[in-house]
């Protein structure tokens, strides 16, 4: 949702999820190469982005770091999909696992952390329309471990981190889009986002017990 709204801004461009920073194996290792090339999900993302498998293989082979790969990918994606844009951003939830690598590779980067109600996160993971984790403990720990990583990294990120609650964003999308654009140094125009519609999910009163 947040990615699609920010894509409406004339200066901002974002591909499908890249996952360049989420994998633990070192860049250039066989495990890292195989993860990016053989993942059917990422192949589908590249097809949506308009980047062929041959082009991506060349990018990967001629890059010496995750940052170089990211820049090469974004440059081609912007040129083909939104040449008028002046900046790119990456929306990959698993970026949290490479947070400090991203901070090191892109020292001027800013980070937006959108936190969603854990009930919704766990339910979504167990249904598995995008990413399926059937085990309840595993689904819960996607949320708790991500929060632990963010909270530990906060002193390093400092003012370059903006946190927003998903439910607050849904309640007042324009106010939070204005805050986000101010955070990244872009102008806000209500007209740009005039067609957005949000709806908050509500739970029965007896959902929560103490």
Residue frames as a rotation matrix with the C-alpha (Angstrom) as fourth column:
UNK 1
0.565 0.825 0.000 0.00
0.825 -0.565 0.000 0.00
0.000 0.000 -1.000 0.00
UNK 2
0.548 -0.419 -0.724 2.67
0.100 -0.827 0.554 2.50
-0.831 -0.376 -0.411 1.01
UNK 3
-0.549 -0.782 0.295 4.82
0.366 0.093 0.926 1.61
-0.751 0.616 0.236 -1.99
UNK 4
-0.254 0.517 0.817 1.93
0.965 0.075 0.253 2.08
0.070 0.852 -0.518 -4.41
UNK 5
0.791 0.531 -0.303 1.01
0.569 -0.821 0.046 5.45
-0.225 -0.209 -0.952 -2.92
UNK 6
0.248 -0.779 -0.576 4.59
-0.013 -0.597 0.802 6.74
-0.969 -0.191 -0.158 -3.04
UNK 7
-0.482 -0.390 0.784 4.89
0.716 0.341 0.609 5.57
-0.505 0.855 0.115 -6.65
UNK 8
0.502 0.772 0.391 2.31
0.864 -0.423 -0.273 8.23
-0.046 0.475 -0.879 -7.53
UNK 9
0.557 -0.358 -0.749 4.81
0.042 -0.889 0.456 10.97
-0.829 -0.286 -0.480 -6.70
UNK 10
0.985 -0.090 -0.145 6.39
-0.156 -0.129 -0.979 12.25
0.069 0.988 -0.141 -9.95
UNK 11
0.285 -0.957 0.060 9.94
-0.905 -0.289 -0.313 12.11
0.316 0.035 -0.948 -8.56
UNK 12
-0.210 -0.347 0.914 9.79
-0.798 0.601 0.045 8.65
-0.565 -0.720 -0.403 -6.98
UNK 13
0.247 0.183 -0.952 10.26
-0.800 0.592 -0.094 5.29
0.547 0.785 0.292 -8.67
UNK 14
-0.240 -0.284 0.928 10.14
-0.819 0.573 -0.037 1.79
-0.522 -0.769 -0.371 -7.16
UNK 15
-0.490 0.040 -0.871 10.36
-0.623 0.683 0.382 -1.68
0.610 0.730 -0.310 -8.71
UNK 16
0.723 0.582 -0.371 8.95
-0.197 0.689 0.697 -4.89
0.662 -0.431 0.614 -7.33
UNK 17
0.823 -0.411 0.393 10.76
-0.405 0.064 0.912 -6.32
-0.400 -0.910 -0.114 -4.29
UNK 18
0.448 -0.744 -0.496 14.45
-0.713 0.038 -0.700 -6.90
0.539 0.667 -0.514 -5.08
UNK 19
0.998 -0.019 0.065 15.70
-0.032 0.709 0.704 -8.86
-0.060 -0.705 0.707 -2.03
UNK 20
0.476 -0.880 -0.015 19.32
-0.014 0.009 -1.000 -7.88
0.880 0.476 -0.008 -2.77
UNK 21
-0.357 -0.652 0.669 20.08
-0.635 -0.356 -0.685 -7.25
0.685 -0.670 -0.287 0.90
UNK 22
0.479 0.685 0.549 17.95
-0.859 0.237 0.454 -9.88
0.180 -0.689 0.702 2.62
UNK 23
0.882 -0.085 -0.463 20.12
0.028 0.991 -0.129 -12.97
0.470 0.101 0.877 2.09
UNK 24
0.873 -0.469 0.138 22.86
-0.229 -0.145 0.963 -13.83
-0.431 -0.871 -0.234 4.58
UNK 25
0.433 -0.758 0.487 25.43
0.797 0.575 0.185 -15.35
-0.420 0.308 0.853 2.23
UNK 26
-0.177 -0.626 -0.759 28.17
0.155 -0.780 0.607 -13.00
-0.972 -0.010 0.236 1.04
UNK 27
0.724 0.376 -0.578 27.74
-0.439 -0.394 -0.807 -11.18
-0.531 0.839 -0.120 -2.24
UNK 28
0.113 -0.670 -0.734 29.43
-0.974 0.071 -0.215 -13.11
0.196 0.739 -0.645 -5.04
UNK 29
-0.669 -0.304 0.678 29.15
-0.512 0.850 -0.124 -16.46
-0.539 -0.430 -0.724 -3.29
UNK 30
-0.919 0.320 -0.231 27.41
0.007 0.599 0.801 -19.34
0.395 0.734 -0.552 -5.11
UNK 31
-0.498 0.773 -0.393 24.61
0.842 0.321 -0.434 -19.38
-0.209 -0.547 -0.811 -2.53
UNK 32
-0.298 0.368 -0.881 23.90
0.036 -0.918 -0.395 -15.69
-0.954 -0.149 0.260 -3.09
UNK 33
-0.795 -0.052 -0.605 23.99
-0.581 -0.225 0.782 -16.02
-0.177 0.973 0.149 -6.89
UNK 34
-0.872 0.452 -0.189 21.70
0.335 0.831 0.444 -19.06
0.358 0.324 -0.876 -6.84
UNK 35
-0.434 0.735 -0.520 19.20
0.654 -0.140 -0.744 -17.39
-0.620 -0.663 -0.420 -4.53
UNK 36
-0.285 0.318 -0.904 18.72
-0.361 -0.910 -0.206 -14.41
-0.888 0.267 0.374 -6.86
UNK 37
-0.715 -0.090 -0.693 18.81
-0.698 0.054 0.714 -16.29
-0.027 0.994 -0.102 -10.16
UNK 38
-0.882 0.273 -0.383 16.81
0.136 0.928 0.347 -19.40
0.450 0.254 -0.856 -9.28
UNK 39
-0.713 0.666 -0.221 14.02
0.207 -0.101 -0.973 -17.84
-0.670 -0.739 -0.066 -7.21
UNK 40
-0.483 0.591 0.646 10.81
0.848 0.134 0.512 -18.03
0.217 0.795 -0.566 -9.28
UNK 41
0.509 0.668 -0.544 9.34
0.787 -0.616 -0.020 -15.15
-0.348 -0.418 -0.839 -7.27
UNK 42
0.031 -0.580 -0.814 12.24
0.040 -0.813 0.581 -12.83
-0.999 -0.051 -0.002 -8.09
UNK 43
-0.843 -0.263 0.469 12.15
0.439 0.167 0.883 -13.92
-0.311 0.950 -0.025 -11.73
UNK 44
0.062 0.950 0.305 8.50
0.986 -0.105 0.126 -12.87
0.152 0.293 -0.944 -11.82
UNK 45
0.511 0.063 -0.857 9.42
0.436 -0.879 0.195 -9.54
-0.741 -0.473 -0.476 -10.23
UNK 46
-0.541 -0.782 -0.310 12.04
0.063 -0.406 0.912 -8.92
-0.839 0.473 0.269 -12.93
UNK 47
-0.616 0.405 0.676 9.50
0.786 0.247 0.567 -9.76
0.063 0.880 -0.470 -15.62
UNK 48
0.512 0.824 -0.244 7.12
0.849 -0.529 -0.004 -7.18
-0.133 -0.205 -0.970 -14.13
UNK 49
0.336 -0.469 -0.816 9.96
0.169 -0.823 0.543 -4.66
-0.926 -0.320 -0.198 -13.96
UNK 50
0.978 0.081 -0.190 10.81
-0.170 -0.210 -0.963 -5.20
-0.118 0.974 -0.191 -17.64
UNK 51
0.082 -0.996 -0.014 14.30
-0.978 -0.084 0.191 -6.62
-0.192 -0.002 -0.981 -17.04
UNK 52
0.640 0.169 -0.750 15.21
-0.498 0.834 -0.238 -9.84
0.585 0.526 0.618 -18.84
UNK 53
0.947 -0.293 0.134 16.98
0.096 0.653 0.751 -12.75
-0.307 -0.698 0.647 -17.20
UNK 54
0.391 -0.840 0.376 19.98
0.863 0.193 -0.467 -12.29
0.320 0.507 0.800 -19.50
UNK 55
0.231 -0.261 0.937 20.24
-0.051 -0.965 -0.256 -8.62
0.972 0.012 -0.236 -18.53
UNK 56
0.827 0.117 0.551 20.02
-0.535 -0.140 0.833 -9.46
0.174 -0.983 -0.053 -14.86
UNK 57
0.822 -0.568 0.041 22.67
0.539 0.799 0.266 -12.17
-0.184 -0.197 0.963 -15.15
UNK 58
0.156 -0.785 0.600 25.03
0.658 -0.370 -0.655 -9.64
0.736 0.497 0.459 -16.76
UNK 59
0.451 0.093 0.888 24.28
-0.435 -0.846 0.310 -7.11
0.779 -0.526 -0.341 -14.01
UNK 60
0.966 -0.005 0.257 24.99
-0.229 0.437 0.870 -9.66
-0.116 -0.899 0.421 -11.34
UNK 61
0.637 -0.755 0.157 28.20
0.770 0.631 -0.090 -10.89
-0.031 0.179 0.983 -12.96
UNK 62
-0.054 -0.670 0.741 29.55
0.602 -0.614 -0.511 -7.36
0.797 0.418 0.436 -13.45
UNK 63
0.619 0.266 0.738 28.77
-0.403 -0.700 0.590 -6.15
0.674 -0.663 -0.326 -9.92
UNK 64
-0.376 -0.830 -0.412 31.21
0.111 0.401 -0.909 -6.40
0.920 -0.388 -0.059 -7.03
UNK 65
-0.992 0.112 -0.057 28.77
0.045 -0.112 -0.993 -5.57
-0.118 -0.987 0.106 -4.23
UNK 66
-0.255 0.967 -0.002 25.08
0.923 0.242 -0.299 -5.50
-0.288 -0.078 -0.954 -3.35
UNK 67
0.092 0.263 -0.961 25.12
0.163 -0.956 -0.246 -1.72
-0.982 -0.134 -0.130 -3.64
UNK 68
-0.743 -0.415 -0.526 26.52
-0.439 -0.292 0.850 -1.84
-0.506 0.862 0.035 -7.19
UNK 69
-0.845 0.492 0.212 23.89
0.529 0.708 0.467 -4.40
0.080 0.507 -0.858 -8.19
UNK 70
-0.017 0.877 -0.481 21.14
0.799 -0.277 -0.534 -2.28
-0.601 -0.393 -0.696 -6.65
UNK 71
-0.125 -0.093 -0.988 22.30
-0.216 -0.969 0.119 0.85
-0.968 0.228 0.101 -8.50
UNK 72
-0.953 -0.249 -0.170 22.58
-0.223 0.203 0.953 -0.94
-0.203 0.947 -0.249 -11.84
UNK 73
-0.611 0.782 0.124 19.13
0.791 0.607 0.077 -2.47
-0.015 0.145 -0.989 -11.46
UNK 74
0.106 0.695 -0.711 17.49
0.613 -0.609 -0.503 0.77
-0.783 -0.382 -0.490 -10.42
UNK 75
-0.498 -0.360 -0.789 19.09
-0.314 -0.773 0.551 2.76
-0.808 0.523 0.272 -13.24
UNK 76
-0.989 0.143 -0.026 17.70
0.035 0.406 0.913 0.43
0.141 0.903 -0.407 -15.91
UNK 77
-0.375 0.908 -0.188 14.32
0.920 0.339 -0.197 0.15
-0.115 -0.247 -0.962 -14.21
UNK 78
-0.025 0.349 -0.937 13.93
0.298 -0.892 -0.340 3.93
-0.954 -0.287 -0.081 -13.96
UNK 79
-0.764 -0.357 -0.537 15.02
-0.360 -0.454 0.815 4.51
-0.535 0.816 0.219 -17.54
UNK 80
-0.926 0.373 -0.051 12.40
0.181 0.560 0.809 2.09
0.330 0.740 -0.586 -18.86
UNK 81
-0.281 0.881 -0.381 9.51
0.914 0.367 0.175 2.67
0.294 -0.299 -0.908 -16.49
UNK 82
0.783 0.541 -0.307 9.68
0.614 -0.752 0.239 6.24
-0.101 -0.375 -0.921 -15.19
UNK 83
-0.026 -0.919 0.393 12.46
0.920 -0.176 -0.351 8.27
0.392 0.352 0.850 -16.82
UNK 84
0.190 0.154 0.970 11.14
0.009 -0.988 0.155 11.52
0.982 -0.021 -0.189 -15.37
UNK 85
0.947 0.154 -0.284 11.74
0.262 0.146 0.954 10.29
0.188 -0.977 0.097 -11.81
UNK 86
0.383 -0.831 0.403 14.74
-0.565 -0.556 -0.610 11.65
0.731 0.006 -0.682 -9.93
UNK 87
-0.451 -0.495 0.743 14.95
-0.892 0.275 -0.358 9.12
-0.026 -0.824 -0.566 -7.08
UNK 88
-0.056 0.420 -0.906 14.35
-0.250 0.873 0.420 5.44
0.967 0.250 0.056 -6.47
UNK 89
-0.197 -0.034 0.980 13.32
-0.975 0.108 -0.192 3.54
-0.100 -0.994 -0.055 -3.37
UNK 90
-0.595 -0.080 -0.800 13.14
-0.278 0.954 0.111 -0.15
0.754 0.288 -0.590 -2.52
UNK 91
0.100 0.691 0.716 10.28
-0.995 0.058 0.083 -1.83
0.015 -0.720 0.693 -0.71
UNK 92
-0.054 -0.125 -0.991 11.37
-0.141 0.983 -0.117 -5.27
0.989 0.133 -0.071 0.47
UNK 93
0.799 0.424 0.427 10.11
-0.439 -0.073 0.895 -6.23
0.411 -0.903 0.127 3.96
UNK 94
0.836 -0.503 -0.219 13.09
0.549 0.759 0.350 -8.57
-0.010 -0.413 0.911 4.40
UNK 95
0.278 -0.730 0.625 15.42
0.113 -0.621 -0.775 -5.58
0.954 0.286 -0.090 4.04
UNK 96
0.778 0.054 0.626 15.26
-0.579 -0.325 0.748 -5.54
0.244 -0.944 -0.221 7.82
UNK 97
0.886 -0.445 0.134 17.69
0.332 0.808 0.486 -8.48
-0.325 -0.386 0.864 7.87
UNK 98
0.070 -0.890 0.450 20.27
0.973 -0.038 -0.228 -6.49
0.221 0.454 0.863 5.91
UNK 99
0.880 0.475 -0.021 19.56
0.467 -0.855 0.223 -3.20
0.088 -0.207 -0.974 7.63
UNK 100
0.569 -0.720 -0.397 23.12
-0.018 -0.494 0.869 -2.42
-0.822 -0.488 -0.295 8.72
UNK 101
-0.329 -0.635 0.699 24.55
0.737 0.291 0.611 -3.51
-0.591 0.715 0.372 5.36
UNK 102
0.322 0.536 0.780 22.17
0.886 -0.462 -0.048 -1.08
0.334 0.707 -0.624 3.65
UNK 103
0.953 0.021 -0.301 23.14
0.177 -0.847 0.501 1.68
-0.244 -0.531 -0.811 6.08
UNK 104
0.109 -0.993 -0.053 26.81
0.189 -0.032 0.981 1.04
-0.976 -0.117 0.184 5.28
UNK 105
-0.371 -0.250 0.894 26.34
0.866 0.255 0.431 0.76
-0.336 0.934 0.122 1.51
UNK 106
-0.040 0.459 0.888 24.07
0.613 -0.690 0.385 3.83
0.789 0.560 -0.254 1.27
UNK 107
-0.644 -0.316 -0.697 25.16
0.765 -0.261 -0.588 6.21
0.004 -0.912 0.410 4.06
UNK 108
-0.954 0.298 -0.032 22.78
-0.299 -0.954 0.016 8.90
-0.026 0.025 0.999 2.84
UNK 109
-0.560 0.776 -0.290 19.74
0.221 0.477 0.851 6.61
0.799 0.412 -0.438 2.74
UNK 110
-0.575 0.510 0.640 16.62
-0.818 -0.370 -0.441 7.14
0.012 -0.777 0.630 4.79
UNK 111
-0.913 0.198 -0.358 14.51
0.191 0.980 0.055 4.32
0.361 -0.018 -0.932 6.19
UNK 112
-0.272 0.899 0.343 10.75
-0.905 -0.360 0.228 4.07
0.329 -0.248 0.911 6.64
UNK 113
-0.977 -0.009 -0.213 9.53
0.071 0.928 -0.366 1.39
0.201 -0.373 -0.906 9.01
UNK 114
-0.229 0.963 0.144 5.80
-0.826 -0.271 0.494 0.75
0.515 -0.006 0.857 8.83
UNK 115
-0.976 -0.150 0.159 4.60
-0.218 0.710 -0.670 -1.40
-0.012 -0.688 -0.725 11.73
UNK 116
-0.247 0.929 -0.275 1.41
-0.560 0.095 0.823 -3.41
0.791 0.357 0.497 11.38
UNK 117
0.299 0.482 0.824 -0.77
-0.946 0.262 0.191 -5.07
-0.124 -0.836 0.534 14.02
UNK 118
-0.701 -0.699 0.144 0.83
-0.677 0.715 0.174 -8.48
-0.224 0.025 -0.974 14.68
UNK 119
-0.093 0.747 0.659 -2.56
-0.046 0.657 -0.752 -10.23
-0.995 -0.101 -0.026 14.40
UNK 120
0.802 0.404 -0.440 -2.79
-0.400 -0.184 -0.898 -9.10
-0.444 0.896 0.014 10.77
UNK 121
0.006 -0.895 -0.447 0.83
-0.999 0.011 -0.035 -9.93
0.036 0.446 -0.894 10.03
UNK 122
-0.712 -0.290 0.639 0.58
-0.432 0.899 -0.074 -13.46
-0.553 -0.329 -0.766 11.42
UNK 123
0.249 0.886 0.391 -2.78
-0.009 0.406 -0.914 -14.10
-0.968 0.224 0.109 9.73
UNK 124
0.688 -0.032 -0.725 -1.38
-0.691 -0.334 -0.641 -12.94
-0.221 0.942 -0.252 6.39
UNK 125
-0.365 -0.919 -0.148 1.69
-0.931 0.356 0.084 -15.16
-0.025 0.169 -0.985 6.71
UNK 126
-0.596 0.164 0.786 -0.37
-0.188 0.923 -0.335 -18.22
-0.781 -0.347 -0.520 7.58
UNK 127
0.611 0.791 -0.014 -2.78
-0.133 0.085 -0.987 -17.67
-0.780 0.606 0.157 4.66
UNK 128
-0.179 -0.914 0.363 0.29
0.277 0.308 0.910 -17.28
-0.944 0.264 0.198 2.45
UNK 129
0.853 0.488 0.183 -0.95
0.319 -0.211 -0.924 -15.33
-0.412 0.847 -0.336 -0.57
UNK 130
0.746 -0.663 -0.064 2.50
-0.550 -0.559 -0.621 -13.75
0.376 0.498 -0.781 -0.88
UNK 131
-0.441 -0.893 -0.091 4.68
-0.575 0.359 -0.735 -15.55
0.689 -0.272 -0.672 1.67
UNK 132
0.590 0.770 -0.243 3.43
-0.364 0.522 0.771 -18.63
0.721 -0.367 0.588 3.49
UNK 133
-0.726 -0.679 0.106 4.56
-0.420 0.315 -0.851 -19.63
0.545 -0.663 -0.514 6.99
UNK 134
0.123 0.875 -0.469 2.18
-0.068 0.479 0.875 -22.26
0.990 -0.076 0.119 8.35
UNK 135
-0.184 -0.273 -0.944 3.90
0.847 0.443 -0.294 -22.67
0.499 -0.854 0.149 11.72
UNK 136
0.779 0.615 0.122 2.40
0.462 -0.695 0.551 -20.27
0.424 -0.373 -0.825 14.26
UNK 137
0.558 -0.643 -0.524 5.66
0.483 -0.262 0.836 -19.73
-0.675 -0.720 0.164 16.14
UNK 138
-0.428 -0.748 0.508 7.49
0.847 -0.136 0.514 -18.97
-0.315 0.650 0.691 12.91
UNK 139
0.058 0.542 0.838 4.81
0.729 -0.597 0.335 -16.51
0.682 0.592 -0.430 11.79
UNK 140
0.915 0.282 -0.288 4.87
0.402 -0.579 0.710 -14.75
0.034 -0.765 -0.643 15.17
UNK 141
0.298 -0.893 -0.336 8.64
0.554 -0.124 0.823 -14.48
-0.777 -0.432 0.458 15.14
UNK 142
-0.136 -0.236 0.962 8.68
0.929 -0.369 0.041 -12.79
0.345 0.899 0.270 11.75
UNK 143
0.614 0.476 0.629 7.08
0.239 -0.872 0.427 -9.86
0.752 -0.112 -0.649 13.58
UNK 144
0.971 -0.179 -0.159 8.94
0.120 -0.211 0.970 -10.05
-0.207 -0.961 -0.184 16.91
UNK 145
0.173 -0.975 0.142 12.41
0.828 0.222 0.515 -10.59
-0.533 0.028 0.846 15.43
UNK 146
0.010 -0.117 0.993 11.93
0.799 -0.596 -0.078 -7.75
0.601 0.794 0.087 12.94
UNK 147
0.836 0.348 0.424 11.02
0.034 -0.804 0.593 -5.40
0.547 -0.482 -0.685 15.78
UNK 148
0.760 -0.619 -0.199 14.05
0.382 0.177 0.907 -6.56
-0.526 -0.765 0.371 17.76
UNK 149
-0.069 -0.805 0.589 16.34
0.995 -0.010 0.102 -5.79
-0.076 0.593 0.801 14.83
UNK 150
0.236 0.230 0.944 14.84
0.480 -0.872 0.093 -2.34
0.845 0.432 -0.316 14.27
UNK 151
0.974 0.202 0.105 14.97
0.009 -0.495 0.869 -1.42
0.227 -0.845 -0.484 17.94
UNK 152
0.500 -0.861 -0.096 18.61
0.619 0.277 0.735 -2.52
-0.606 -0.426 0.671 18.20
UNK 153
-0.206 -0.603 0.771 19.56
0.975 -0.198 0.106 -0.58
0.089 0.773 0.629 15.06
UNK 154
0.741 0.649 0.172 17.83
0.639 -0.761 0.116 2.66
0.207 0.024 -0.978 16.07
UNK 155
0.579 -0.559 -0.593 20.95
0.165 -0.632 0.757 4.28
-0.798 -0.537 -0.273 17.61
UNK 156
-0.480 -0.783 0.395 22.78
0.535 0.095 0.839 3.67
-0.695 0.614 0.374 14.32
UNK 157
-0.224 0.486 0.845 19.96
0.939 -0.124 0.320 4.97
0.260 0.865 -0.429 12.11
UNK 158
-0.737 -0.114 -0.666 19.12
0.462 -0.804 -0.374 7.96
-0.493 -0.583 0.645 14.31
UNK 159
-0.190 0.707 -0.681 17.16
-0.307 -0.702 -0.643 10.67
-0.933 0.087 0.350 12.46
UNK 160
-0.716 -0.102 -0.690 17.34
-0.698 0.104 0.709 8.67
-0.001 0.989 -0.146 9.24
UNK 161
-0.861 0.467 -0.201 14.59
0.454 0.884 0.110 6.36
0.229 0.004 -0.973 10.51
UNK 162
-0.577 0.788 0.215 10.87
-0.804 -0.594 0.015 7.20
0.140 -0.164 0.976 10.39
UNK 163
-0.949 0.313 -0.043 8.43
0.315 0.921 -0.230 4.81
-0.033 -0.232 -0.972 12.05
UNK 164
-0.533 0.845 -0.035 4.72
-0.828 -0.512 0.230 4.81
0.176 0.152 0.973 11.25
UNK 165
-0.612 0.442 0.656 1.95
-0.077 0.792 -0.606 2.55
-0.787 -0.421 -0.451 12.49
UNK 166
-0.932 0.257 0.256 0.06
0.332 0.320 0.887 0.96
0.146 0.912 -0.384 9.62
UNK 167
-0.110 0.972 -0.206 -3.29
0.994 0.109 -0.015 1.57
0.008 -0.207 -0.978 11.31
UNK 168
0.038 0.053 -0.998 -2.51
0.341 -0.939 -0.037 5.27
-0.939 -0.339 -0.054 11.81
UNK 169
-0.873 -0.414 -0.259 -1.51
-0.117 -0.337 0.934 5.54
-0.474 0.846 0.245 8.16
UNK 170
-0.694 0.671 0.260 -4.78
0.660 0.451 0.601 3.95
0.286 0.589 -0.756 7.04
UNK 171
0.125 0.770 -0.625 -6.77
0.906 -0.346 -0.245 6.33
-0.405 -0.536 -0.741 9.24
UNK 172
0.728 0.058 -0.683 -5.05
-0.043 -0.991 -0.129 9.46
-0.684 0.123 -0.719 7.93
UNK 173
0.427 -0.602 0.675 -3.15
0.842 0.536 -0.055 8.62
-0.329 0.592 0.736 4.73
UNK 174
0.615 -0.180 0.768 -2.70
0.440 -0.730 -0.523 12.16
0.655 0.659 -0.370 3.45
UNK 175
0.869 -0.298 0.396 -1.29
-0.491 -0.627 0.605 13.44
0.068 -0.720 -0.691 6.74
UNK 176
0.544 -0.691 0.477 1.20
0.022 0.580 0.815 10.60
-0.839 -0.433 0.330 6.88
UNK 177
0.483 -0.376 0.791 2.16
0.875 0.197 -0.441 10.89
0.010 0.905 0.424 3.21
UNK 178
0.795 -0.179 0.579 2.90
-0.065 -0.975 -0.213 14.54
0.603 0.131 -0.787 3.88
UNK 179
0.749 -0.523 0.407 5.07
-0.511 -0.064 0.857 13.54
-0.422 -0.850 -0.315 6.84
UNK 180
0.499 -0.563 0.659 6.90
0.538 0.797 0.274 10.91
-0.679 0.218 0.701 4.79
UNK 181
0.563 -0.262 0.784 7.60
0.725 -0.298 -0.621 13.27
0.396 0.918 0.023 1.90
UNK 182
0.831 -0.295 0.471 8.83
-0.434 -0.874 0.219 15.93
0.347 -0.387 -0.855 4.29
UNK 183
0.694 -0.557 0.455 11.10
-0.168 0.489 0.856 13.31
-0.700 -0.671 0.246 5.86
UNK 184
0.215 -0.625 0.751 12.69
0.797 0.557 0.234 12.44
-0.564 0.548 0.618 2.50
UNK 185
-0.446 -0.467 -0.764 12.76
0.115 -0.876 0.468 16.03
-0.888 0.121 0.444 1.25
UNK 186
-0.829 0.266 0.493 10.07
0.526 0.067 0.848 15.88
0.192 0.962 -0.195 -1.45
UNK 187
-0.824 0.561 0.080 7.13
-0.567 -0.820 -0.078 18.20
0.022 -0.110 0.994 -2.01
UNK 188
-0.694 0.689 0.207 3.63
0.523 0.680 -0.514 17.09
-0.495 -0.249 -0.833 -1.07
UNK 189
-0.801 0.556 -0.221 0.68
-0.579 -0.628 0.520 17.78
0.150 0.544 0.825 -3.32
UNK 190
-0.414 0.718 0.559 -2.76
-0.335 0.451 -0.827 16.66
-0.846 -0.530 0.054 -2.20
UNK 191
0.400 0.580 -0.710 -3.80
-0.854 -0.046 -0.518 16.51
-0.333 0.813 0.477 -5.83
UNK 192
-0.417 -0.673 -0.611 -1.22
-0.825 0.562 -0.057 13.78
0.381 0.480 -0.790 -6.51
UNK 193
-0.993 -0.006 -0.121 -2.92
0.052 0.879 -0.474 11.48
0.109 -0.477 -0.872 -4.01
UNK 194
-0.570 0.818 0.078 -6.52
-0.813 -0.548 -0.198 12.56
-0.119 -0.177 0.977 -4.53
UNK 195
0.158 0.682 -0.714 -7.69
-0.761 0.545 0.353 9.11
0.630 0.487 0.605 -5.69
UNK 196
-0.762 -0.501 -0.409 -6.35
-0.168 0.764 -0.624 7.02
0.625 -0.407 -0.666 -2.82
UNK 197
0.388 0.889 0.244 -8.79
-0.664 0.086 0.742 5.08
0.639 -0.450 0.624 -0.66
UNK 198
-0.761 -0.616 -0.201 -7.96
-0.278 0.590 -0.758 3.30
0.586 -0.521 -0.621 2.59
UNK 199
0.437 0.897 0.066 -10.03
-0.520 0.192 0.832 1.17
0.734 -0.398 0.551 4.93
UNK 200
-0.487 -0.636 0.599 -9.05
-0.846 0.172 -0.505 0.06
0.218 -0.752 -0.621 8.41
UNK 201
-0.239 0.336 -0.911 -9.58
0.064 0.942 0.330 -3.56
0.969 0.020 -0.246 9.44
UNK 202
-0.128 0.264 0.956 -11.57
-0.932 -0.362 -0.024 -3.88
0.340 -0.894 0.293 12.66
UNK 203
-0.808 -0.181 -0.560 -11.69
0.010 0.947 -0.322 -6.75
0.589 -0.266 -0.763 15.13
UNK 204
0.337 0.911 -0.239 -14.63
0.270 0.150 0.951 -7.96
0.902 -0.385 -0.195 17.22
UNK 205
0.430 -0.122 0.894 -14.61
-0.711 -0.657 0.252 -6.57
0.557 -0.744 -0.369 20.74
UNK 206
0.839 -0.046 0.543 -13.77
-0.401 0.622 0.672 -9.99
-0.368 -0.782 0.503 22.20
UNK 207
0.753 -0.612 -0.243 -10.65
0.023 0.393 -0.919 -10.47
0.658 0.686 0.310 20.04
UNK 208
-0.275 -0.922 0.273 -8.32
-0.220 -0.216 -0.951 -9.17
0.936 -0.322 -0.143 22.71
UNK 209
0.795 0.487 -0.361 -8.23
0.216 0.330 0.919 -10.66
0.567 -0.809 0.157 26.19
UNK 210
-0.018 -0.795 0.607 -6.17
-0.658 -0.448 -0.606 -9.82
0.753 -0.410 -0.515 29.28
